[in-house]
Amino acid sequence: MPKSEAPTPSEPSHCPVRTAIALIGGKYKTFILWNLFDGTMRFGEIQKAVSQANAKMLSQQLKELERDGLITRKAYPVIPPRVEYSLTPLGESLKPVLQCIYAWGTGYLKARGIEPNCSMKPLDGVQQESEAQQSSKPACCCGG
């Protein structure tokens, strides 16, 4: 009897989209990553930048990002404790992906007559385009 090509429920699925969303889809992960594109930050700075997250949730999200290799955590042996977070090369590689999501979301809101208004400001290279400009482009703003 030939083995089925489709994975059974007990076998893992290796979907690229599901994998990417699992890595960046936490409640505050994109906000954390977005802020770290500007450079290394201390916990308190991240907490101010992602003010809607409480300390426990922010700490959990940072641990998951570190575990997944997207950020690094550097603790200095000083009193009071000093910890800095920065992006790894893998985390940096998400910049164009998040820029595309930002641009797409901006176009989506504007097409519905809504002016984008949030703490996430455009990164270098993110252009805010009119609906007419976006409709003439391919579906993927990342060049795919």
C-alpha angles and dihedrals in degrees: 000000000000118000114250116251093216117083116252119230090262093054120080120252115226101203112162094211093048089048093051093046091048090055098047102020099091116121094261104013096103091049091051093047092045091055093045090058084078091058144270117345137186121233093257091052091051090047091054091047093048096038095160090067120083118225095257094051092044091051091050093050091048091051091051092049089050092047090052092051097246097115137021127223119211118191119195118211095235136115117271092036115253121201127178130193127204138165122265119221086263090054091047089054088067092065097092090044093053091042088056092048090050093049092046092049091048091052091046093052094044092049086059094048094256120133111220110246119174143113092262107093124193116279121222109293097025109123123194104224134189121251090251092055092049095048091058092055130083115266093258116067090191094075095259 
